[in-house]
Amino acid sequence: MINNRFLKKRGLILLICLISLTMNCKDVFSQNDFILQSFACNGEIRISSGNKTRIISGKYPFGNVQQGMQYKDDFFAIDTNSLGESTLRCTNLKSMQTRDLLDLTHVVERNFIPWEIGYADDQLIIFSAYMYDNSVEIKKQKRRIILYQFEQDTKKTRKMPITDCNRTEFSYSKGRVYYTSSNGTICECVDSQNHSLGVKGICPIISTDSSKIAYISYGFLGEGVYIYDLRTKEKTSIVNFFGHNSILPTIRWSNDSKLIAIKRKSDLFPQPLYVVNILTKKIVSKLRDAHVCNWFFINSS
C-alpha cells in the first residue's frame, strides 16, 4: 500500500514546480508581437495585427476553424460558408483590405472540403482538403487528405503527388513537403518521392531556416513538442504536457528559428499562448487568455 505521506509530499513538490514555472514565465511577448487568427461564437473568422482587427470571412458552420497562413504583409485564408462554397482570400495586414483569389468550389474533388493553408508566398499557395461525405456517418467516414498547389500568376491549381497524407496539417520548404502518413510517421515528399523520417507524430512544421522540424508526439501520460534535426537526424523533447489531445495542432516558429509558439487545448476556458526557447527548453513567455486558433510571430529576432 502506498504511503499517504509520500503521495502528499510528491503532490506538494509538483505544486511547487508548477508555481515556479508560472512565476518564471515573464510576459515578454504581447499581442503586438503576433498576428492572431481567432473566431467568434457566430462563426466569424477574424485576423488581428497590433491594434487592427478585421473580419475576413462570412459565417462558418459552427465548429469549423480553418487555418490561414501569413506571408509578409498578407494573410491568406479559406472562407467556407454554410452552403459549402469555399473561396481563397488574401487580406493585407496594413490596409486590412481583403480580396478574393480563387473560387475553390469546383477546384477540389467532389466530397472534399478545402481546409488548411500550410504554405503561402507571393507566387505559391499550398492547402489541404479533407474528404467528407454527407451521406455517410461520421464514424464511418474514410480519412483521406489531398494537398493542392495554387499558382497565383497563372491561376492554375493542381494536386500534389502525395497519396498517404492522413492529417490536414503539413508544411513546405524549398520544394519539400512534410506531412503525417496513415501509419503515424512523419514523411517528406521531394521530386514526387515520398519517404519516412523515422519518427512518429503530427503537425510537422519546418523551421524558418529549413533545418529542423517541430512536431507533436504522444506519450503514455500526455503529449509533447519535439524537434527533429534534418541534418543530424536526432530528435529532442522540448516541452511536455499532461493529458492526451492537450495541445492544439499548430506550431509557429520565430524568424530566427530559436523560438516556437504553442497553445494548450481546452473546451472550458482560454489557455495561454506559450513561447518556448528550443535551446534552453524553457517557456520564456505566456500570452494569457489567448482566444486564438492560429498565430504568427511578427518581430522575434
ZAKOLBA-844247 format. One record per residue (C-alpha): x, y, z; residue in three letters; residue number from 1. Coordinates in pm, 1 decimal, decimal comma. Layout:
ZAKOLBA-844247
<atom <X; Y; Z>; 'ALA'; NUM>
...
END
This chain:
ZAKOLBA-844247
<atom <0,0; 0,0; 0,0>; 'MET'; 1>
<atom <135,5; 340,5; -96,0>; 'ILE'; 2>
<atom <220,2; 568,2; 192,9>; 'ASN'; 3>
<atom <-16,4; 868,4; 212,5>; 'ASN'; 4>
<atom <266,5; 1090,3; 338,0>; 'ARG'; 5>
<atom <465,9; 1000,2; 25,4>; 'PHE'; 6>
<atom <174,0; 1093,8; -201,9>; 'LEU'; 7>
<atom <120,6; 1424,3; -22,0>; 'LYS'; 8>
<atom <489,8; 1506,8; -41,9>; 'LYS'; 9>
<atom <500,3; 1422,5; -412,2>; 'ARG'; 10>
<atom <189,7; 1630,5; -474,2>; 'GLY'; 11>
<atom <342,2; 1925,1; -289,6>; 'LEU'; 12>
<atom <659,9; 1900,6; -499,7>; 'ILE'; 13>
<atom <455,0; 1901,4; -821,4>; 'LEU'; 14>
<atom <257,4; 2204,5; -700,0>; 'LEU'; 15>
<atom <577,5; 2393,9; -616,6>; 'ILE'; 16>
<atom <716,4; 2309,7; -963,4>; 'CYS'; 17>
<atom <401,9; 2440,9; -1132,4>; 'LEU'; 18>
<atom <406,4; 2762,5; -927,6>; 'ILE'; 19>
<atom <775,3; 2809,0; -1003,0>; 'SER'; 20>
<atom <714,4; 2756,4; -1375,8>; 'LEU'; 21>
<atom <434,3; 3015,6; -1372,6>; 'THR'; 22>
<atom <643,8; 3270,1; -1182,2>; 'MET'; 23>
<atom <940,1; 3226,5; -1416,1>; 'ASN'; 24>
<atom <725,0; 3286,6; -1725,0>; 'CYS'; 25>
<atom <750,0; 3659,1; -1773,9>; 'LYS'; 26>
<atom <516,9; 3824,4; -2021,2>; 'ASP'; 27>
<atom <798,3; 3916,2; -2260,0>; 'VAL'; 28>
<atom <564,6; 3898,1; -2557,9>; 'PHE'; 29>
<atom <231,6; 4074,2; -2605,1>; 'SER'; 30>
<atom <-40,9; 4065,3; -2869,1>; 'GLN'; 31>
<atom <152,4; 4329,8; -3062,4>; 'ASN'; 32>
<atom <424,7; 4070,0; -3126,2>; 'ASP'; 33>
<atom <187,1; 3831,5; -3302,3>; 'PHE'; 34>
<atom <-53,2; 3809,8; -3590,3>; 'ILE'; 35>
<atom <-355,9; 3638,2; -3437,8>; 'LEU'; 36>
<atom <-638,3; 3448,5; -3605,9>; 'GLN'; 37>
<atom <-948,0; 3397,0; -3392,8>; 'SER'; 38>
<atom <-1311,3; 3303,5; -3433,6>; 'PHE'; 39>
<atom <-1630,2; 3434,7; -3273,4>; 'ALA'; 40>
<atom <-1924,3; 3233,3; -3143,1>; 'CYS'; 41>
<atom <-2123,5; 3327,7; -3453,1>; 'ASN'; 42>
<atom <-1859,4; 3165,2; -3675,1>; 'GLY'; 43>
<atom <-1684,2; 3481,3; -3796,2>; 'GLU'; 44>
<atom <-1311,2; 3444,8; -3856,2>; 'ILE'; 45>
<atom <-1105,8; 3747,8; -3752,8>; 'ARG'; 46>
<atom <-743,8; 3849,4; -3802,1>; 'ILE'; 47>
<atom <-559,6; 4089,4; -3569,3>; 'SER'; 48>
<atom <-225,3; 4261,8; -3618,9>; 'SER'; 49>
<atom <-121,6; 4507,4; -3349,9>; 'GLY'; 50>
<atom <-430,2; 4714,9; -3268,0>; 'ASN'; 51>
<atom <-601,4; 4642,7; -3601,6>; 'LYS'; 52>
<atom <-873,3; 4379,5; -3634,9>; 'THR'; 53>
<atom <-1052,2; 4266,9; -3947,5>; 'ARG'; 54>
<atom <-1334,0; 4017,5; -4008,0>; 'ILE'; 55>
<atom <-1200,7; 3825,3; -4307,4>; 'ILE'; 56>
<atom <-1484,0; 3584,7; -4378,9>; 'SER'; 57>
<atom <-1850,4; 3512,8; -4369,0>; 'GLY'; 58>
<atom <-2000,1; 3288,7; -4104,7>; 'LYS'; 59>
<atom <-1868,7; 2933,9; -4095,1>; 'TYR'; 60>
<atom <-2079,1; 2638,4; -3980,2>; 'PRO'; 61>
<atom <-2028,6; 2608,8; -3604,9>; 'PHE'; 62>
<atom <-1708,4; 2428,1; -3511,6>; 'GLY'; 63>
<atom <-1524,7; 2481,3; -3839,8>; 'ASN'; 64>
<atom <-1197,2; 2662,1; -3777,3>; 'VAL'; 65>
<atom <-990,1; 2668,3; -4092,8>; 'GLN'; 66>
<atom <-627,5; 2773,0; -4056,9>; 'GLN'; 67>
<atom <-479,8; 3061,1; -4255,4>; 'GLY'; 68>
<atom <-118,1; 3145,3; -4338,9>; 'MET'; 69>
<atom <79,1; 3469,1; -4312,1>; 'GLN'; 70>
<atom <341,1; 3588,5; -4561,7>; 'TYR'; 71>
<atom <499,6; 3931,5; -4511,4>; 'LYS'; 72>
<atom <209,9; 4182,4; -4503,8>; 'ASP'; 73>
<atom <-53,3; 3940,1; -4635,0>; 'ASP'; 74>
<atom <-272,7; 3683,9; -4463,5>; 'PHE'; 75>
<atom <-421,8; 3405,7; -4674,6>; 'PHE'; 76>
<atom <-733,0; 3220,1; -4561,0>; 'ALA'; 77>
<atom <-1004,4; 2987,1; -4689,6>; 'ILE'; 78>
<atom <-1361,3; 3102,3; -4633,3>; 'ASP'; 79>
<atom <-1627,7; 2830,6; -4645,5>; 'THR'; 80>
<atom <-1986,9; 2941,1; -4597,5>; 'ASN'; 81>
<atom <-2287,8; 2744,5; -4471,9>; 'SER'; 82>
<atom <-2364,0; 2629,6; -4828,9>; 'LEU'; 83>
<atom <-2025,8; 2462,3; -4857,2>; 'GLY'; 84>
<atom <-1889,7; 2720,6; -5103,4>; 'GLU'; 85>
<atom <-1517,8; 2790,0; -5048,8>; 'SER'; 86>
<atom <-1312,7; 3094,1; -5150,4>; 'THR'; 87>
<atom <-938,9; 3156,1; -5117,2>; 'LEU'; 88>
<atom <-887,2; 3510,2; -4985,7>; 'ARG'; 89>
<atom <-596,5; 3743,6; -4914,0>; 'CYS'; 90>
<atom <-604,7; 4019,5; -4650,2>; 'THR'; 91>
<atom <-338,2; 4291,4; -4640,4>; 'ASN'; 92>
<atom <-237,5; 4337,5; -4276,5>; 'LEU'; 93>
<atom <-155,4; 4707,1; -4317,5>; 'LYS'; 94>
<atom <-465,8; 4824,8; -4500,3>; 'SER'; 95>
<atom <-687,6; 4538,4; -4372,3>; 'MET'; 96>
<atom <-836,7; 4515,6; -4722,1>; 'GLN'; 97>
<atom <-946,4; 4171,4; -4843,5>; 'THR'; 98>
<atom <-956,5; 4041,6; -5199,9>; 'ARG'; 99>
<atom <-1070,0; 3710,8; -5348,0>; 'ASP'; 100>
<atom <-803,6; 3499,9; -5518,3>; 'LEU'; 101>
<atom <-986,4; 3186,0; -5624,7>; 'LEU'; 102>
<atom <-1326,1; 3017,4; -5606,5>; 'ASP'; 103>
<atom <-1242,0; 2671,3; -5470,2>; 'LEU'; 104>
<atom <-1589,4; 2522,7; -5500,3>; 'THR'; 105>
<atom <-1519,9; 2345,8; -5830,5>; 'HIS'; 106>
<atom <-1141,8; 2315,7; -5790,0>; 'VAL'; 107>
<atom <-1121,7; 2038,9; -5529,9>; 'VAL'; 108>
<atom <-1259,7; 1690,0; -5584,4>; 'GLU'; 109>
<atom <-1621,9; 1608,1; -5505,5>; 'ARG'; 110>
<atom <-1693,4; 1548,2; -5134,5>; 'ASN'; 111>
<atom <-1371,0; 1727,6; -5036,2>; 'PHE'; 112>
<atom <-1363,3; 2042,9; -4820,1>; 'ILE'; 113>
<atom <-1070,6; 2290,3; -4856,3>; 'PRO'; 114>
<atom <-931,4; 2331,0; -4508,8>; 'TRP'; 115>
<atom <-582,6; 2442,9; -4410,8>; 'GLU'; 116>
<atom <-319,3; 2658,4; -4580,8>; 'ILE'; 117>
<atom <22,8; 2516,3; -4496,9>; 'GLY'; 118>
<atom <234,3; 2745,0; -4716,2>; 'TYR'; 119>
<atom <198,6; 3080,0; -4890,0>; 'ALA'; 120>
<atom <423,1; 3333,0; -5063,3>; 'ASP'; 121>
<atom <373,6; 3586,4; -5341,7>; 'ASP'; 122>
<atom <370,5; 3310,2; -5605,3>; 'GLN'; 123>
<atom <259,5; 2983,0; -5448,6>; 'LEU'; 124>
<atom <-14,5; 2873,8; -5207,5>; 'ILE'; 125>
<atom <-48,6; 2514,3; -5084,9>; 'ILE'; 126>
<atom <-358,3; 2399,5; -4897,5>; 'PHE'; 127>
<atom <-513,2; 2074,9; -4776,7>; 'SER'; 128>
<atom <-863,8; 1940,9; -4829,9>; 'ALA'; 129>
<atom <-1028,8; 1653,1; -4646,0>; 'TYR'; 130>
<atom <-1298,2; 1412,1; -4760,6>; 'MET'; 131>
<atom <-1643,8; 1444,1; -4606,2>; 'TYR'; 132>
<atom <-1945,8; 1259,8; -4743,8>; 'ASP'; 133>
<atom <-2281,4; 1387,1; -4612,3>; 'ASN'; 134>
<atom <-2442,7; 1050,8; -4686,3>; 'SER'; 135>
<atom <-2201,9; 862,0; -4455,5>; 'VAL'; 136>
<atom <-2199,1; 861,1; -4074,1>; 'GLU'; 137>
<atom <-1908,5; 1046,1; -3912,2>; 'ILE'; 138>
<atom <-1769,1; 727,4; -3754,8>; 'LYS'; 139>
<atom <-1769,6; 555,6; -4094,1>; 'LYS'; 140>
<atom <-1601,6; 839,4; -4284,1>; 'GLN'; 141>
<atom <-1283,5; 741,6; -4468,5>; 'LYS'; 142>
<atom <-985,0; 952,9; -4371,7>; 'ARG'; 143>
<atom <-835,0; 1094,4; -4689,4>; 'ARG'; 144>
<atom <-642,3; 1418,0; -4739,4>; 'ILE'; 145>
<atom <-539,2; 1585,0; -5066,4>; 'ILE'; 146>
<atom <-283,7; 1866,2; -5093,4>; 'LEU'; 147>
<atom <-337,8; 2126,2; -5365,9>; 'TYR'; 148>
<atom <-93,0; 2376,2; -5513,7>; 'GLN'; 149>
<atom <-220,0; 2710,4; -5647,7>; 'PHE'; 150>
<atom <-1,3; 2934,1; -5865,1>; 'GLU'; 151>
<atom <-105,3; 3294,8; -5821,8>; 'GLN'; 152>
<atom <29,4; 3426,7; -6153,4>; 'ASP'; 153>
<atom <-123,0; 3156,7; -6377,4>; 'THR'; 154>
<atom <-429,9; 3092,6; -6155,4>; 'LYS'; 155>
<atom <-371,7; 2720,5; -6205,8>; 'LYS'; 156>
<atom <-434,5; 2457,7; -5938,3>; 'THR'; 157>
<atom <-303,9; 2101,5; -5930,6>; 'ARG'; 158>
<atom <-287,6; 1810,4; -5687,8>; 'LYS'; 159>
<atom <45,6; 1736,3; -5526,3>; 'MET'; 160>
<atom <197,9; 1385,1; -5558,3>; 'PRO'; 161>
<atom <116,8; 1274,3; -5203,8>; 'ILE'; 162>
<atom <-116,1; 975,4; -5166,1>; 'THR'; 163>
<atom <-82,8; 879,5; -4798,4>; 'ASP'; 164>
<atom <-139,1; 1207,0; -4613,1>; 'CYS'; 165>
<atom <-350,0; 1140,9; -4302,3>; 'ASN'; 166>
<atom <-392,1; 1488,4; -4146,6>; 'ARG'; 167>
<atom <-464,5; 1839,0; -4272,9>; 'THR'; 168>
<atom <-157,5; 1990,2; -4100,4>; 'GLU'; 169>
<atom <161,1; 2000,0; -4309,0>; 'PHE'; 170>
<atom <448,4; 2231,8; -4400,1>; 'SER'; 171>
<atom <654,2; 2314,1; -4707,3>; 'TYR'; 172>
<atom <1003,6; 2448,8; -4771,7>; 'SER'; 173>
<atom <1227,6; 2458,1; -5078,3>; 'LYS'; 174>
<atom <1033,1; 2200,5; -5277,0>; 'GLY'; 175>
<atom <986,3; 1961,8; -4983,2>; 'ARG'; 176>
<atom <655,0; 1877,4; -4814,0>; 'VAL'; 177>
<atom <637,4; 1738,6; -4460,0>; 'TYR'; 178>
<atom <322,9; 1553,6; -4352,6>; 'TYR'; 179>
<atom <186,9; 1271,5; -4133,5>; 'THR'; 180>
<atom <117,3; 939,4; -4308,2>; 'SER'; 181>
<atom <-157,4; 685,9; -4233,6>; 'SER'; 182>
<atom <71,0; 485,7; -4001,2>; 'ASN'; 183>
<atom <150,3; 794,8; -3792,2>; 'GLY'; 184>
<atom <503,8; 856,8; -3914,5>; 'THR'; 185>
<atom <625,2; 1192,7; -4042,3>; 'ILE'; 186>
<atom <719,1; 1180,3; -4409,1>; 'CYS'; 187>
<atom <898,3; 1400,6; -4659,9>; 'GLU'; 188>
<atom <798,6; 1437,3; -5023,8>; 'CYS'; 189>
<atom <1055,8; 1573,1; -5270,0>; 'VAL'; 190>
<atom <1051,7; 1537,0; -5650,1>; 'ASP'; 191>
<atom <738,3; 1317,2; -5624,6>; 'SER'; 192>
<atom <928,2; 1073,4; -5399,7>; 'GLN'; 193>
<atom <786,8; 1004,4; -5052,0>; 'ASN'; 194>
<atom <990,2; 861,5; -4764,7>; 'HIS'; 195>
<atom <957,9; 835,3; -4386,4>; 'SER'; 196>
<atom <1178,6; 1034,5; -4146,7>; 'LEU'; 197>
<atom <1152,2; 753,6; -3891,6>; 'GLY'; 198>
<atom <966,1; 949,2; -3622,1>; 'VAL'; 199>
<atom <600,3; 937,0; -3522,4>; 'LYS'; 200>
<atom <397,2; 1249,8; -3465,1>; 'GLY'; 201>
<atom <154,9; 1505,7; -3604,4>; 'ILE'; 202>
<atom <174,7; 1868,0; -3719,1>; 'CYS'; 203>
<atom <529,7; 1863,2; -3865,4>; 'PRO'; 204>
<atom <625,1; 2230,1; -3909,6>; 'ILE'; 205>
<atom <954,7; 2320,5; -4075,0>; 'ILE'; 206>
<atom <1166,4; 2592,7; -3912,7>; 'SER'; 207>
<atom <1228,5; 2929,1; -4077,3>; 'THR'; 208>
<atom <1585,3; 2828,3; -4167,0>; 'ASP'; 209>
<atom <1462,5; 2489,0; -4300,4>; 'SER'; 210>
<atom <1696,5; 2293,0; -4072,1>; 'SER'; 211>
<atom <1454,5; 2149,8; -3815,7>; 'LYS'; 212>
<atom <1100,1; 2019,3; -3780,3>; 'ILE'; 213>
<atom <882,1; 2081,6; -3475,0>; 'ALA'; 214>
<atom <607,5; 1826,3; -3421,8>; 'TYR'; 215>
<atom <368,8; 1689,7; -3157,7>; 'ILE'; 216>
<atom <421,7; 1337,6; -3025,8>; 'SER'; 217>
<atom <208,5; 1127,7; -2789,5>; 'TYR'; 218>
<atom <338,8; 961,1; -2474,2>; 'GLY'; 219>
<atom <196,5; 733,5; -2206,0>; 'PHE'; 220>
<atom <62,1; 1009,9; -1981,2>; 'LEU'; 221>
<atom <47,9; 1303,5; -2218,4>; 'GLY'; 222>
<atom <197,5; 1463,6; -2522,9>; 'GLU'; 223>
<atom <478,3; 1699,4; -2602,0>; 'GLY'; 224>
<atom <654,4; 1903,1; -2866,2>; 'VAL'; 225>
<atom <970,6; 1757,7; -3017,2>; 'TYR'; 226>
<atom <1235,4; 1891,6; -3253,7>; 'ILE'; 227>
<atom <1375,9; 1674,4; -3532,9>; 'TYR'; 228>
<atom <1706,9; 1794,3; -3677,8>; 'ASP'; 229>
<atom <1713,6; 1726,6; -4051,5>; 'LEU'; 230>
<atom <2095,2; 1734,5; -4056,4>; 'ARG'; 231>
<atom <2183,0; 1514,7; -3759,1>; 'THR'; 232>
<atom <1861,5; 1303,8; -3772,0>; 'LYS'; 233>
<atom <1826,6; 1346,3; -3394,8>; 'GLU'; 234>
<atom <1504,0; 1423,6; -3208,0>; 'LYS'; 235>
<atom <1482,0; 1629,7; -2888,4>; 'THR'; 236>
<atom <1197,4; 1671,4; -2640,4>; 'SER'; 237>
<atom <1125,4; 2042,3; -2585,1>; 'ILE'; 238>
<atom <814,4; 2068,5; -2366,2>; 'VAL'; 239>
<atom <556,0; 1819,5; -2235,1>; 'ASN'; 240>
<atom <200,8; 1849,3; -2104,1>; 'PHE'; 241>
<atom <-9,6; 1605,0; -1905,2>; 'PHE'; 242>
<atom <-311,1; 1451,7; -2079,5>; 'GLY'; 243>
<atom <-380,8; 1337,8; -2432,0>; 'HIS'; 244>
<atom <-512,6; 1565,5; -2706,8>; 'ASN'; 245>
<atom <-399,2; 1859,3; -2491,7>; 'SER'; 246>
<atom <-202,4; 2064,9; -2747,9>; 'ILE'; 247>
<atom <-360,0; 2247,0; -3039,9>; 'LEU'; 248>
<atom <-212,5; 2108,3; -3365,8>; 'PRO'; 249>
<atom <-48,4; 2439,8; -3453,4>; 'THR'; 250>
<atom <320,5; 2526,7; -3407,8>; 'ILE'; 251>
<atom <477,7; 2852,3; -3525,8>; 'ARG'; 252>
<atom <849,0; 2935,0; -3549,9>; 'TRP'; 253>
<atom <1013,1; 3269,8; -3481,8>; 'SER'; 254>
<atom <1208,9; 3443,9; -3755,4>; 'ASN'; 255>
<atom <1543,5; 3330,7; -3610,2>; 'ASP'; 256>
<atom <1430,9; 2965,9; -3561,1>; 'SER'; 257>
<atom <1510,7; 2983,0; -3188,9>; 'LYS'; 258>
<atom <1156,6; 3009,6; -3052,5>; 'LEU'; 259>
<atom <829,3; 2827,4; -3109,0>; 'ILE'; 260>
<atom <478,5; 2932,1; -3006,6>; 'ALA'; 261>
<atom <225,7; 2668,4; -2899,9>; 'ILE'; 262>
<atom <-107,2; 2658,9; -2719,4>; 'LYS'; 263>
<atom <-282,1; 2407,7; -2497,0>; 'ARG'; 264>
<atom <-630,3; 2289,2; -2587,3>; 'LYS'; 265>
<atom <-925,6; 2343,3; -2354,4>; 'SER'; 266>
<atom <-1303,3; 2342,9; -2401,1>; 'ASP'; 267>
<atom <-1363,3; 2510,8; -2063,7>; 'LEU'; 268>
<atom <-1157,6; 2832,4; -2071,1>; 'PHE'; 269>
<atom <-894,6; 3001,1; -2291,0>; 'PRO'; 270>
<atom <-539,8; 2875,2; -2247,0>; 'GLN'; 271>
<atom <-221,3; 3086,7; -2271,1>; 'PRO'; 272>
<atom <-8,6; 3102,9; -2582,1>; 'LEU'; 273>
<atom <332,0; 2967,6; -2476,7>; 'TYR'; 274>
<atom <660,7; 3086,8; -2626,8>; 'VAL'; 275>
<atom <934,7; 2825,0; -2582,7>; 'VAL'; 276>
<atom <1310,3; 2859,3; -2635,1>; 'ASN'; 277>
<atom <1418,0; 2539,8; -2814,1>; 'ILE'; 278>
<atom <1781,5; 2577,8; -2699,5>; 'LEU'; 279>
<atom <1711,5; 2608,7; -2325,2>; 'THR'; 280>
<atom <1383,5; 2410,7; -2342,5>; 'LYS'; 281>
<atom <1218,8; 2672,4; -2122,0>; 'LYS'; 282>
<atom <887,2; 2853,7; -2155,0>; 'ILE'; 283>
<atom <1002,5; 3214,5; -2176,5>; 'VAL'; 284>
<atom <664,9; 3384,5; -2210,1>; 'SER'; 285>
<atom <290,1; 3334,4; -2187,1>; 'LYS'; 286>
<atom <27,6; 3533,9; -2373,4>; 'LEU'; 287>
<atom <-256,6; 3492,3; -2126,4>; 'ARG'; 288>
<atom <-625,3; 3433,8; -2207,9>; 'ASP'; 289>
<atom <-546,9; 3390,0; -2576,2>; 'ALA'; 290>
<atom <-878,3; 3349,6; -2760,2>; 'HIS'; 291>
<atom <-699,7; 3239,0; -3076,5>; 'VAL'; 292>
<atom <-684,0; 2934,6; -3303,3>; 'CYS'; 293>
<atom <-382,9; 3040,0; -3511,9>; 'ASN'; 294>
<atom <-81,9; 3268,8; -3460,9>; 'TRP'; 295>
<atom <239,7; 3400,6; -3616,1>; 'PHE'; 296>
<atom <540,8; 3589,2; -3481,3>; 'PHE'; 297>
<atom <590,8; 3942,9; -3612,5>; 'ILE'; 298>
<atom <922,1; 4056,0; -3458,7>; 'ASN'; 299>
<atom <1118,0; 3787,9; -3274,1>; 'SER'; 300>
<atom <1483,1; 3814,5; -3379,9>; 'SER'; 301>
END
